[in-house]
Amino acid sequence: MPSIATSANSPRRVLAASLVGTTIEFFDFYIYATAAVLVFPKLFFPEASPNAALLQSLATFAVAFIARPVGSALFGHYGDRIGRKATLVAALLTMGLSTVAIGLLPTYAGIGLLAPALLALCRFGQGLGLGGEWGGAVLLATENAPPGKRAWYGMFPQLGAPLGFLMSAGIFLLLGRLMDDAAFLAWGWRVPFLASALLVIVGLWVRLNIHETPDFRRAVAHGQRVRLPMREVIAGHGFALVAGTLAAFATFVLFYLMTVFTLGYGTSVLGYSREQFLLLQMVGILFFAAGIPLAALHGDRHGTIRTMLWATLAIFVFGLLFKPLFQAAHPWQVLGFLSLGLFLMGLTYGPCGTMLASLYPVQVRYTGASLSFNLAGILGAAPAPYAATWLAGRFGVGAVGGYLCATALATALALWAIQRRAAARP
């Protein structure tokens, strides 16, 4: 086996590999989220009423969050057994192939009920790939980080989320400007899914030119690998699994409320055009991106748990502002609403990966961190757009803010418990 000294990764290569991969993965993930609101209800669920079709489409969106813990278990097993590098390559291929397949699917008009079934299957493949990608990218960064900079290195894969969203929203916005609705629904919506193949090729090239992380090589050298990492996580790290999942809960709920729910509600109920609202969201995502490095810097100085705790308390307050700020015919107010919410998202998301990785020892870190993160996806993100759409229709948009407040409270309690447990260690 190559020595750690002779096969060290350069910081630039590590950060590029962690950032490029997650950017591609989140781009693939978000183009589905956008299409689930704008395209799939019309092409894959046309026989339902508009609101029912949207809810059915959002149900397929949620399928990926069910698949993500499966991806955590599958790719986490091999990531903790054979290494981070090879597993990350496999995860990227899984996500990429699933995304391209969506771009090639016939619609309901062509094959009937088989179309939404195949759509859900491809969405499952997307979730499987992202479930294995995120944890490996975070470990690639943090396990190569110098002392005192783990949060800073760990925020680079997190930047893939806003960059992927900007690319996703940007390409849909561009298509909306270049073609009319008929052409967009006929074939234009397929372009982002097919174009992801080019991005995957770039990501694979970057990933294949890195070395294994020093932490994993040490674990191998010292015989620390376990036979079944998933069993070890469940049997020996139950507190980390449950508390870590709840600690990322509000992060997921906030993001998918500010992206998927607001896009659907803003265009279908408040009367904003698709292009106008996507542009507002793109500006808000810049604030999301800005919050990530700020939180990472604070996390390295004061601790990632404390940083996330303060951000979560701010999210609770933000939940109270849903009703007064998210209104029709006030685009500048809505822009402020989106920018504030997504900035808070950046503050909690930036240190999240580093915090979750710190909860587990190296021999089960890939599996444990991935599982906590993706179980939080099931608990938080999977039901969020659907539940928020139902709450807004039944009780008004203020109820959506109350939903966010409740999740923020649960996350704050989990972070407090993690902090107390860490302080009690000898």
Secondary structure as the mmCIF struct_conf table of DSSP 4:
data_model
#
loop_
_struct_conf.conf_type_id
_struct_conf.id
_struct_conf.beg_label_comp_id
_struct_conf.beg_label_asym_id
_struct_conf.beg_label_seq_id
_struct_conf.end_label_comp_id
_struct_conf.end_label_asym_id
_struct_conf.end_label_seq_id
TURN_TY1_P TURN_TY1_P1 ILE A 4 SER A 7
HELX_LH_PP_P HELX_LH_PP_P1 ALA A 8 SER A 10
HELX_RH_AL_P HELX_RH_AL_P1 PRO A 11 LEU A 38
TURN_TY1_P TURN_TY1_P2 VAL A 39 VAL A 39
HELX_RH_AL_P HELX_RH_AL_P2 PHE A 40 LEU A 43
TURN_TY1_P TURN_TY1_P3 PHE A 44 PHE A 44
BEND BEND1 PHE A 45 PHE A 45
TURN_TY1_P TURN_TY1_P4 PRO A 46 GLU A 47
BEND BEND2 ALA A 48 ALA A 48
HELX_RH_AL_P HELX_RH_AL_P3 PRO A 50 ARG A 81
TURN_TY1_P TURN_TY1_P5 ILE A 82 ILE A 82
HELX_RH_AL_P HELX_RH_AL_P4 ARG A 84 LEU A 104
HELX_RH_AL_P HELX_RH_AL_P5 TYR A 108 ILE A 111
TURN_TY1_P TURN_TY1_P6 GLY A 112 LEU A 113
HELX_RH_AL_P HELX_RH_AL_P6 LEU A 114 THR A 142
TURN_TY1_P TURN_TY1_P7 GLU A 143 ASN A 144
HELX_LH_PP_P HELX_LH_PP_P2 ALA A 145 PRO A 146
TURN_TY1_P TURN_TY1_P8 PRO A 147 GLY A 148
HELX_RH_AL_P HELX_RH_AL_P7 ARG A 150 LEU A 178
BEND BEND3 MET A 179 MET A 179
HELX_RH_AL_P HELX_RH_AL_P8 ASP A 181 ALA A 183
HELX_RH_PI_P HELX_RH_PI_P1 PHE A 184 GLY A 188
TURN_TY1_P TURN_TY1_P9 TRP A 189 TRP A 189
HELX_RH_AL_P HELX_RH_AL_P9 ARG A 190 ARG A 207
TURN_TY1_P TURN_TY1_P10 LEU A 208 ASN A 209
HELX_LH_PP_P HELX_LH_PP_P3 HIS A 211 THR A 213
HELX_RH_AL_P HELX_RH_AL_P10 PRO A 214 ALA A 221
TURN_TY1_P TURN_TY1_P11 HIS A 222 GLY A 223
BEND BEND4 ARG A 227 ARG A 227
HELX_RH_AL_P HELX_RH_AL_P11 PRO A 229 GLY A 236
HELX_RH_AL_P HELX_RH_AL_P12 GLY A 238 ALA A 247
TURN_TY1_P TURN_TY1_P12 ALA A 248 ALA A 248
HELX_RH_AL_P HELX_RH_AL_P13 PHE A 249 TYR A 256
HELX_RH_PI_P HELX_RH_PI_P2 LEU A 257 PHE A 261
HELX_RH_AL_P HELX_RH_AL_P14 THR A 262 SER A 268
TURN_TY1_P TURN_TY1_P13 VAL A 269 VAL A 269
BEND BEND5 LEU A 270 LEU A 270
HELX_RH_AL_P HELX_RH_AL_P15 ARG A 274 HIS A 302
HELX_RH_AL_P HELX_RH_AL_P16 THR A 304 GLY A 319
TURN_TY1_P TURN_TY1_P14 LEU A 320 LEU A 321
HELX_RH_AL_P HELX_RH_AL_P17 PHE A 322 LEU A 325
BEND BEND6 PHE A 326 PHE A 326
TURN_TY1_P TURN_TY1_P15 ALA A 328 ALA A 329
HELX_RH_AL_P HELX_RH_AL_P18 PRO A 331 TYR A 349
TURN_TY1_P TURN_TY1_P16 GLY A 350 PRO A 351
HELX_RH_AL_P HELX_RH_AL_P19 CYS A 352 SER A 358
TURN_TY1_P TURN_TY1_P17 LEU A 359 LEU A 359
BEND BEND7 TYR A 360 TYR A 360
HELX_RH_3T_P HELX_RH_3T_P1 VAL A 362 VAL A 364
HELX_RH_AL_P HELX_RH_AL_P20 ARG A 365 ALA A 376
HELX_RH_PI_P HELX_RH_PI_P3 GLY A 377 ALA A 381
TURN_TY1_P TURN_TY1_P18 ALA A 382 PRO A 383
HELX_RH_AL_P HELX_RH_AL_P21 ALA A 384 PHE A 395
HELX_RH_AL_P HELX_RH_AL_P22 VAL A 397 ALA A 424
#
